[in-house]
Amino acid sequence: MRRYSIQNKIVIPFMLLSTIVVFGVALITIALFDRKYDEQFNLETQEWLKAIRDTVYMNEPEKVKSAYGAEVTVVGVDNTVNYTTLEGNWARFAEDMKLREGRKQIKESHGKLALQNVTVGGKPYKVIYYPQLFGRLYCLMRPMDKIADAKRKVTL
């Protein structure tokens, strides 16, 4: 049986505890930062939509895209695309955009806005769903690819 000195009996557990505390604090800090940043991103996106709605840019999606760098999609009551600034294949568009979930959130909140994170064409977006007349949805899609890259780098 090997005997450890009193110094090792004190130092090794203390080093282990210190290491665990340092990594734990780092993980908690990253999680809190991520949550707060997501909240701020949601607020900014809602403010963008309010500004777009108040300035009548809602009827000019190309101007929204050039001014804000965000994509715009308008879908009908049956979740078919009426208009979009996106390019690409729309075979799975309704599923990728989580339109059913968005409509459900709007219904549960009695007509208020709904926000979700979606991935369309391999690119992540923060989407805000704004209900319009005749069951249409105005979807303001703010790209999150740079944020997703930054999160990946921080967590690695």
C-alpha positions as CSV (number, residue, x, y, z in Angstrom):
1,M,0.0,0.0,0.0
2,R,1.3,3.4,-1.0
3,R,1.3,6.2,1.4
4,Y,0.7,9.7,0.3
5,S,2.2,12.7,2.1
6,I,0.0,15.1,3.9
7,Q,0.9,17.7,1.4
8,N,-0.5,15.6,-1.5
9,K,-3.6,14.7,0.5
10,I,-4.4,18.5,0.7
11,V,-3.1,19.7,-2.6
12,I,-4.7,17.2,-5.0
13,P,-8.3,17.5,-3.8
14,F,-7.9,21.3,-3.7
15,M,-6.6,21.4,-7.3
16,L,-9.4,19.1,-8.4
17,L,-12.0,21.3,-6.7
18,S,-10.5,24.4,-8.2
19,T,-10.5,22.9,-11.7
20,I,-14.2,21.9,-11.4
21,V,-15.1,25.4,-10.1
22,V,-13.3,27.2,-12.9
23,F,-14.9,25.0,-15.6
24,G,-18.4,25.2,-13.9
25,V,-18.2,29.0,-13.8
26,A,-17.1,29.2,-17.4
27,L,-20.0,27.0,-18.5
28,I,-22.6,29.0,-16.5
29,T,-21.2,32.2,-17.9
30,I,-21.5,31.0,-21.5
31,A,-25.1,29.8,-20.9
32,L,-26.1,33.1,-19.3
33,F,-24.5,35.1,-22.1
34,D,-26.2,32.9,-24.7
35,R,-29.6,33.4,-23.1
36,K,-29.2,37.2,-22.6
37,Y,-27.9,37.6,-26.2
38,D,-30.9,35.6,-27.5
39,E,-33.3,37.8,-25.6
40,Q,-31.6,41.0,-26.9
41,F,-31.7,39.6,-30.5
42,N,-35.4,38.9,-30.1
43,L,-36.1,42.4,-28.9
44,E,-34.1,43.9,-31.8
45,T,-36.0,41.8,-34.3
46,Q,-39.3,42.9,-32.8
47,E,-38.2,46.5,-33.0
48,W,-37.2,46.0,-36.6
49,L,-40.7,44.6,-37.4
50,K,-42.3,47.5,-35.7
51,A,-40.3,50.0,-37.7
52,I,-41.0,48.2,-40.9
53,R,-44.7,48.1,-40.1
54,D,-44.8,51.8,-39.1
55,T,-42.8,53.0,-42.2
56,V,-45.0,51.1,-44.7
57,Y,-41.9,49.1,-45.8
58,M,-44.0,46.0,-45.2
59,N,-45.4,46.3,-48.7
60,E,-41.9,46.6,-50.2
61,P,-39.9,43.4,-49.2
62,E,-36.9,44.2,-51.4
63,K,-36.4,47.5,-49.5
64,V,-36.6,45.6,-46.2
65,K,-34.0,43.2,-47.5
66,S,-31.6,45.9,-48.6
67,A,-32.1,48.1,-45.5
68,Y,-32.0,45.4,-42.8
69,G,-30.3,42.5,-44.5
70,A,-33.3,40.3,-43.5
71,E,-35.3,38.1,-45.7
72,V,-39.1,38.5,-46.1
73,T,-41.6,35.8,-46.8
74,V,-45.4,36.1,-47.0
75,V,-47.3,32.8,-46.8
76,G,-51.0,32.2,-47.3
77,V,-53.5,30.5,-45.0
78,D,-52.6,27.1,-46.4
79,N,-48.8,27.8,-45.8
80,T,-48.0,28.2,-49.5
81,V,-45.5,30.9,-50.4
82,N,-47.1,34.1,-51.7
83,Y,-43.9,36.0,-51.9
84,T,-40.3,35.6,-50.7
85,T,-37.0,37.3,-51.1
86,L,-35.2,34.0,-50.6
87,E,-33.9,32.0,-53.5
88,G,-33.9,28.2,-53.7
89,N,-36.0,25.1,-53.5
90,W,-39.3,25.3,-51.5
91,A,-40.2,21.6,-51.3
92,R,-39.9,21.5,-47.5
93,F,-40.4,25.2,-46.9
94,A,-43.5,25.0,-44.6
95,E,-41.7,22.4,-42.4
96,D,-38.4,24.3,-42.4
97,M,-40.1,27.5,-41.4
98,K,-42.1,25.8,-38.7
99,L,-45.3,27.5,-39.9
100,R,-47.7,25.2,-38.0
101,E,-45.9,26.0,-34.7
102,G,-45.8,29.7,-35.5
103,R,-49.5,29.8,-36.2
104,K,-50.2,27.8,-33.0
105,Q,-48.1,30.3,-31.0
106,I,-50.0,33.2,-32.5
107,K,-53.4,31.5,-31.7
108,E,-52.3,30.8,-28.1
109,S,-51.2,34.4,-27.6
110,H,-54.4,35.8,-29.1
111,G,-52.9,37.3,-32.2
112,K,-49.6,38.5,-30.9
113,L,-46.2,38.0,-32.6
114,A,-44.4,34.6,-32.6
115,L,-40.6,34.1,-32.7
116,Q,-38.7,31.0,-33.6
117,N,-35.3,29.8,-34.6
118,V,-35.5,28.0,-38.0
119,T,-33.0,26.6,-40.6
120,V,-33.9,27.2,-44.2
121,G,-31.6,26.0,-46.9
122,G,-29.0,25.1,-44.3
123,K,-28.9,28.7,-43.0
124,P,-30.1,29.6,-39.5
125,Y,-32.7,32.4,-39.1
126,K,-34.6,34.1,-36.3
127,V,-38.1,34.3,-37.7
128,I,-40.8,36.6,-36.4
129,Y,-44.3,35.8,-37.6
130,Y,-46.7,38.7,-38.0
131,P,-50.4,37.8,-38.7
132,Q,-52.1,39.7,-41.5
133,L,-55.5,39.7,-43.1
134,F,-57.1,36.6,-44.6
135,G,-54.8,34.3,-42.5
136,R,-51.6,35.3,-44.2
137,L,-48.3,35.5,-42.3
138,Y,-45.6,38.0,-42.8
139,C,-42.3,36.4,-41.9
140,L,-39.3,38.6,-41.2
141,M,-36.3,36.3,-41.3
142,R,-33.1,37.6,-39.6
143,P,-30.0,35.7,-40.5
144,M,-28.2,34.1,-37.6
145,D,-25.3,32.4,-39.4
146,K,-22.6,34.7,-37.9
147,I,-24.0,34.2,-34.4
148,A,-24.2,30.4,-34.8
149,D,-20.5,30.4,-35.9
150,A,-19.6,32.5,-32.9
151,K,-21.5,30.3,-30.5
152,R,-19.7,27.2,-32.0
153,K,-16.3,28.8,-31.6
154,V,-17.0,29.8,-27.9
155,T,-18.2,26.4,-27.0
156,L,-15.3,24.6,-28.6
